[in-house]
Amino acid sequence: MVYEVVGHIDDRRGKKVQKLEYFETQLAKLLEYFIPHLKEFVLHNYVSRWQDLQFRECLNNLPFDTMFSYVDFS
């Protein structure tokens, strides 16, 4: 079984919409799809965890008289 996030444009609002679709497949087809994306996922996961660790370290080690400003553009 495979869950896949599928993006499309919602014609009513003109905005991109993502939905989770479910379908069943053979293991060989799943691996055929998954293996090319594995390296990208591992790298993304590593970078994401490192960034989270650095962010938490910065917050936990701020001097008392320091202000921290955080802007999330996502």
Secondary structure as UniProt FT lines:
FT   STRAND          2..10
FT   TURN            11..14
FT   STRAND          15..23
FT   HELIX           27..60
FT   TURN            64..65
//
